[in-house]
């Protein structure tokens, strides 16, 4: 694929992916510092903040990706001579990168302001949790054809783990950082999230444009 195609395609998909949900999630994270004192926070408190609040960023920004092709804007995947799989995965990776950047910015500020926790494990664990919840919501939205269904599916997983402490989800427990500085099962969550993204990329051709 030539650069003449890649550059405008990448720019178009960046504009398409940067949904108003990105702004909503940024506002949420910008408000968080006004309700806490980082110097008084330990690892467990930071983990609860990350996994049980900041992780909602993933649920905010992911589900709409499954329905971007509705409403007549699917020419990027279907009318152009571009394979749909890398385009969709590009959008997914852009969203992952956005989550990584905003979570890193917040936790770096907290750590620099005196919060007592290991920075990169906290960032990595929170990002993976956010991506896992969001990717589950994305998959549900694509399969059912409704963004609200995606939000409900992602939140249901969150609520299940919040109430049962992982008794029903086992190694797919979302909040492992609360119990330890790093949870190796996060890698399983990360792999599962990417597997869902691949599934969505290959499921998209089954959809029919209006």
N, C-alpha and C positions, 0 to 999 in steps of 0.2 A: 504494500500500500504506500503510495507516494506521500511526501510531506504536504503537498497541496491538498490532499484529502484529510490527512491526520490532523493538521492544525485546526481547520475550521470545525471538524467533527468533534475534536476535544473541547474546543471553546464552546461549541453549542451545547454539548452534554454537561459541561461545567455549569453553564447558565441554567440548564434544565434541572440539574441535580440540586443546585443551591436554592432549594425551595424556601418558602416563607417559614417553614418549620425550623430552618437553621437559625433564623433571626429569633424565633420564639425560644429555642434552646439556649442561645447566647444570652438572652435577657434573663432566663432562669439562673444561669450560672453567674451572671453579673450581680444578681440580687443576693446570692448565697452569702458572700462575705459580710453583709450588713447584719447577719443574724448569728454570728459566731465570733469567738475570740481565739485565733489560732494558737496563741501562746499557752492556752490552757488545755489544748487537745492532745491526747495520746494516740497510740496506734489504733486501738479499738474504736475510739470515737471517730477518727479519720476514716477508718474502714466502713463504719456504718454510714457516714456521710457519703462516701464514694459509691458503695454498692447499693445502698437503699434509697438514695436520693439522686445523686449525679448520674447514676446508670439510666435514669429515665430519659436522658438525652437520646439514647439509642432508640427508645420507643417513639420518641417524637420525630426523629429525622428519617427513619428507615421505611416504614410501611408504604408511604406514597410511591416509592420506587417501583413497586410491583404494578402500578397502574398508570405509569407515565405514558404508555402507548395508547391509552384510551383518549377519546376526544379528538382524533385526527392528527396527532403529532407523531404517529408511528412511522412516518416516512424515513426517519433516521435508521430504523432497524430493518425496514421492509422494502422501501423503494430504492434506497441507495445500494450500491454494490459493496456493502460492508456486512461482514458476518455479525449477527446479533449477539452472539455469546460474549465476545470481548467488549462490545459496547456496554452491555449490561454490567459485566464485571468491573469495567472502568467506573461506572456510576457507583457501584457498591464500594469499591476501593476509595473513591473520592470521599464518600460519606464516612468510611472508617478513618481516613486521614483527618477529616474535619473533627471527628470526635476525639481523636488522639491529641490534636492541637489544643482544643479548648480545655480538655481535662488536664493536659500537661501545664497549661498556663495557670489554671486554678490551683493545682496541687503544688506547683513550684512557688507560687505566691504564699500559700499556707506554710510550706516548709521553711521558706525564708523569713516568715513572720514568727517562727518559734514553735510550730507544731512538731511533736515528737513522733516521727515515723520514718521508715525507709522510703525514699521518694519513688524510685523506679518500680519496685514491686507494687506500690500503691497505685501508681499510674497504670501500669500494665494490667493489673487485676481489675481495676475499675473500667478500663476501656474494653476489656474482653467481656465483662458482664454486660456493659451497654450494647456491644455489638451482638451478643448472643440474644438478648431480649429483642433487640431491633430486628435481627434477621428472622427470628421466629415470627414476629409480627408481619414482616415483609412477605414471608412465605404464605401465611394465612390470608393476607390481603390479596395476593396473586391468585391463590387457589379458589377463594370464595368470590373474588371480584368486587370487594368492598373494603375501603380503607378502615372503616370502623371495626370490621372483623379483625383486622390486623392489630389494632390497638387492644382489643379485648383479649386476643390470644396471647400477646406479649405480657399484658398485665396479669392474666390468669396464671402464667408461669411464675411471675414475680410473687403473686399473692400466695400461690401454693407453697413456694419455698419459704416465704416469710412466716407462714403459719405452721408448717411442719418441720422447719429446720433441716430440710433435705431428706427427710425419712422416705419420701416417695420418689424423689428424683435422683437419689444416690450420687454418683460421680458428676452428675450434671447440676449439682447444687450451685446456686448463683452467688452465695454470700460467704465463700470460703475464707476471705481475708479477715473476717471478723474473728475467726478462730486461730489463725496463724499469720505470720508475716507474709508467707507466700503459699499458695495452694497449687500443687502440681496438676490438679484436675482442671485448672484454668486452661491448660493446653488442650484438654479434651473439649472444653467449651469453644475454644478458638477454632479447632478443627471442625467441630460440628457446625459452627457458624459459616465457615467457608464452604462446607458441604451443602448447606442450605442455599448459599449464594449460587453455587454451581447448579443445583437442582432448579432454581428459579430461572437461571440463564437458559437452560435447555427446555424448560417448560414454556417459556414465552412464545415460541413459534406455534403452539397449540391455540393461542388466543386469536380471535378474529377481530379485525378492526371494524368499527361501525361504518 
